[in-house]
Structure formats: C-alpha cells, structure tokens
Amino acid sequence: MALVVDHNKPLSSSPLKVSAPLGAALAFMGMKGCLPMFHGSQGCTAFALVMMVRHFREAIPLQTTAMNEISTILGGMDQVEQGLLNIAKRAKPEIIGLISTALTETRGEDMSGDVRAIRARNKELGDIAVVDVSAPDFSGSLETGWGKAVTAIISALAAPAAGQAKLHRVNLLPGCHLTPGDVEALKDIVAEFGMEAVALPDLSDSLDGHVPDSYTPTTLGGVSVAQVREMGRSKLTIAIGEHMRIAARTLEEKTGVPFVVLDRVTGLEAVDRLMVCLSTVAGTPVPARQRRARSQLVDAMLDGHFYFGGRAVAVAGEPALVWTYARLVADLGATVAAAVTTQTRASLAEMPTERVIIGDFEDLEDQILEAGGCDLIIANSNARQIAARHGIALFRTGFPVFDRLGAAHLVSAGYGGTRNLINQLGNILMERPTHTHTEHSHGHATAAAG
C-alpha cells in the first residue's frame, strides 16, 4: 500500500496541475462542428488557447464571453447571450460548449438558467446544441474538467434507444491521458472485432494533425451530435480511466447501456482485460492479428526488462497517467522512486511505490533527491528544468508537451502501443547505464534476443 500525502500548499512555485476549464475545452475539441466558449475573462481563454496550440500545433477554435469589471459585478448573462448569438451567426456550429471559470463561479452565475432564458427568446439559436459545464479553476484539474464536460454532453444529448434495435457497436469514453493516436488505435482494435466504436470525445478525428480541405471556424472533426444521441443503441460502454466512471454511469442511467471501467489500456494484463471485454460483447474470438501483437509484446517485455530491472523512475502528471506509467515500469522491474500527481484518487493507494504526493514539480524534485536520484523522469515538458539540473533523462508525455513534435501521435494503448512504449523507454535507459545495470545483464539480454 502506498502512502498518499496531500501537501495542500498555499503557494505552488512550480505547478504541475492544469486547470479544469482547459480540460473541459479539450473534451469539446473532440466534438464535430463544435466551438467551445469560456465564460470568463479574456486572459483565462488566452492562456488555455496558447497551451493547446503549443501542444497540438494546430489551429484551436476557442471563444470567450470577455467578462470585464462591470459584468463581473452586475452579471454576465448579456455577455453569454451576445457570445452565443455571434457564434451561431458567424460559425454556424452543431454544438457550443459553454464553460465556466473561477471568475463566474465565484460570483455565482447560474449558467444553466441563463442558457434556458437565452434560448427561449432567441429562436435563431435553432437546433444548435448548447452544453454548459461548471468547471471552475479552483476545483480539480485537467481530469476533472474533461470528465465534467463528457458527463454534461451525455446528460444533454444522449437518449434511450426507445425500442430501437441494438447496433453492433460499443461506446468508448477515453480519459484525458489518452492521445488522439491512442483513440485511433483503440477504434482500430474495436473494428478488428467487427464492431463500430463511437468515441466521446474523439480527438483522433479532430486533433490528429491533418490538413483540412477548406477553412472551418469550428473543430475539424470528432464525434457528431447525432452519434451521441444514438449512443443508447450500443451494446456496451467502455470507459478508460477512473475519472470517466461518472460519465459512464450517467450514460447508463440515461440509456440503459451497461458499462465497464478499465483503469488503463497499456500493459499486458490491462490489454488482456480489454480483449476479453471486446471478445465477450462481440461474441467472437480475439482476432489472430491481436494474438500476434500480444506475442510481440511479450517478446518486447523479455528483451526490455533487463534494462528496466533495478532502475529508478520518477512519474508526474494527472492520476490516470501516473497510474498507467507507474504500473508499466513496475511490471518491467523498475522502482518508482517518486510519484507526484494533481489530485486524490482512491486507487493511488495501490500504486507500486512507497509514497504518492499530491503536489507539484517542487515536490517531485524533493522526492527524487530524497531517493538519491533516479534514472528517468516521465512527465510533461515542464519537468525539463528538473531533468536538466540533475542530469536525468526525461520522457515527455501527458499535457502539455510543447518542445517536441508528435505529442498527439504518441501511442501507448493496446499491445502494439505498449510494445512501442517499452522500446522507447528502454532505449532511453539503455543509453544511460548505471551501476545496477551490469554486463551480466547485457549477456542475458543478448541470449534472450537470440
């Protein structure tokens, strides 16, 4: 059992946490024809916009109600109404995501009531879906906002099948720790079982780094409003990450579709669970291609574990990401010398380490020094200063990654994604041998590879 310590600092000098409104906006990016709008000041929106542009290196459609001193005191309903009408007129979106910020939440804005009143007197909003999400900066982190946005979308749009026949389809609710590349890989795996996957949100269709045929002021792809309305016709919902449980449960309550929550889809045991789940719902055996991929993963684990054994690894990020990477490196024989995340989760007590800290990068550095150093840091780009100061290798993952190309295309899901991830991490460790990595181990690795 790991000891979970919440430092609850009054001041964070090196923040790890990413705000909940940004997480909500990121989730809306996986909706087709969507234009998210922050209900707050221009600065809140500009900050989130810059972070997403730097990470994905794509044009990000994001609007703001541009609250000022007067509207902050008297109320921002007029700003919301003007913003919705302007977006409807100029962008003609299928859906608008209206996201609160700390400014409006502190004041006590009733966004749901405001939206109902605005729609009642503005018929020009027509069939445009307007989904409001309460995601203040002072509560939770990226995971929180993402999960709240997905839950709000389901609450607003999903409907029971109403006697309609079930389709050979599954719903995927990917967590915020999964990249567009991961979502695409999972959809491909589902397709191999002869089923269709409806992913909510679907960043693999909107932020996968493609060049559109023509300019559009909204998101470039994603799951459509019509598809979300039909999620009740699926046979099963697969949620990935504990923070997606509430969204899966909400979908079950609204549509009756049963759900299963997978803590991760990286690692041999975890992907085995996914395969059993898909095989059961599809009524077919695991495809030969996936059986082959499993064998390749086992071989990669045999080849790579010599380079992980006895090494010390530090992990920082959102809870789902820290859980995924910590379990993987521990399964390969490494020691999780430091683990820092953004918020408490019950599952953190099962982390394969002595202590998990709810804190920031300062806590990560302190924990690394207390452990006597480590061989590898797994975190986002903001850990680069720590890595440089102590001469430790850094594997960039999570959000944001702004100093490397291809962050959106990193794949760690499935047998193939896990195999590639092991190779990437193993190659880093191979380049940085320590006293625990002996020539004796090299000999065994060569024999295994042969």
Sequence and secondary structure as in RCSB ss.txt:
>XXXX:A:sequence
MALVVDHNKPLSSSPLKVSAPLGAALAFMGMKGCLPMFHGSQGCTAFALVMMVRHFREAIPLQTTAMNEISTILG
GMDQVEQGLLNIAKRAKPEIIGLISTALTETRGEDMSGDVRAIRARNKELGDIAVVDVSAPDFSGSLETGWGKAV
TAIISALAAPAAGQAKLHRVNLLPGCHLTPGDVEALKDIVAEFGMEAVALPDLSDSLDGHVPDSYTPTTLGGVSV
AQVREMGRSKLTIAIGEHMRIAARTLEEKTGVPFVVLDRVTGLEAVDRLMVCLSTVAGTPVPARQRRARSQLVDA
MLDGHFYFGGRAVAVAGEPALVWTYARLVADLGATVAAAVTTQTRASLAEMPTERVIIGDFEDLEDQILEAGGCD
LIIANSNARQIAARHGIALFRTGFPVFDRLGAAHLVSAGYGGTRNLINQLGNILMERPTHTHTEHSHGHATAAAG
>XXXX:A:secstr
  EEEE   S  SS     HHHHHHHHHTTBTTEEEEEES HHHHHHHHHHHHHHH S    EE    HHHHHH 
SHHHHHHHHHHHHHHT  SEEEEEE HHHHHHT  HHHHHHHHHHH GGGTT EEEEE   TTS  HHHHHHHHH
HHHHHHH    TT    SEEEEE  TTS HHHHHHHHHHHHHTT EEEESS GGGTSS    SS  SS S  B H
HHHHTGGGSSEEEEESGGGHHHHHHHHHHH   EEEES S SHHHHHHHHHHHHHHHTS   HHHHHHHHHHHHH
HHHHHHHHTT EEEEEESHHHHHHHHHHHHHTT EEEEEEESS  GGGGGSSSSEEEES HHHHHHHHHHTT  S
EEEE GGGHHHHHHHT EEEE SS   SSS GGG   SHHHHHHHHHHHHHHHHHHS  TTS HHHHHHHHHHH 
